[in-house]
Amino acid sequence: MSKRDFIKDIDSDELQSVLKKYDFEIVNQVPFSEKELMVFYENYTDPLLTEARRLTNDNIFVLGNEMRAMLGHLADYRQNLQYRKNLKDAYGHFRRLNVDAFKIICDEADKSLLRYLKKHVHYDFRNVNSSFLFEYSQKYFKAKSLYLKAQVAEKTGSDRASGNVIMMYYDATCAYAELLSYLKGAKSGIQTKVFWTIVTTIGSVAVSLGMIIINIITE
C-alpha cells in the first residue's frame, strides 16, 4: 500500500486546527500522575497522531512501539505508585511519541512540497500570480530551516535539558501547514496556467514535427 501525498491528502484547515489546539508548553511538563499524562495524550497527542496516520495509511510501526512502551510503564506504575520512575519513563516515551509524529508529518510535507517546487519552478506565472514562486519558495525554505534546526537540537525525545525540542518541531510543522494553506489558496489559477502551458508546448512540438515531416516528404 503506497503512502499518501501531503499536498493531495492533507486538509490544511484541519491540520492548522489541530496545531492551534496543541500546547507544546504543557506537553513539555512532567505530569504529576497517570491521569494527567493521559489527559495530555487525549487533548494534544491523539489528534496529532491522526494526521500522521493519514499520511502513512496507518502504517506507523515506530509510533506503535512508543505507545506500547508508554502503556507498559504506566501498567507497572499502577502496581507500585511509590516507584515514580515508571511514570517518568512513560512520560519519556510520550515525548518521543510527539516528536516522532511531528517528524513524520514534516518528512512527508517536505518531500511533497519540495517536489511541487521543483516541478513548477520553470513556469512563468507572471500573468497569474507574479509573486507566487517567490512567496512559495520563501515559505518553503523557512519551514525547512525550522525543521533542520529542530533535528540538530534533538538528542532524544525525553531529553528536556537541551530546551523544548517539541516546540521546535511544532514550529516547523506549523510552517509546513502554512505553506500548504498558501498553496491551496493559490492553486486554482496556478494549475490553469500549468495546464495551458503544457497544451501550448505539446501544440508547438506537434506543429514543429509536422513541418519537419512535410519538409522531408516534399524534398
Secondary structure, 3 states (H helix, E strand, C coil): CCCCCHHHHCCHHHHHHHHHHCCHHHHCCCCCCHHHHHHHHHHHHHHHHHHHHHHCCCCCHHHHHHHHHHHHHHHHHHHCCCCCHHHHHHHHHHHHHHHHHHHHHHHHHHHHHHHHHHHHCCCCCHHHHCCHHHHHHHHHHHHHHHHHHHHHHCCCCCCCCCCCHHHHHHHHHHHHHHHHHHHHHHHHHHHHHHHHHHHHHHHHHHHHHHHHHHHHHHC
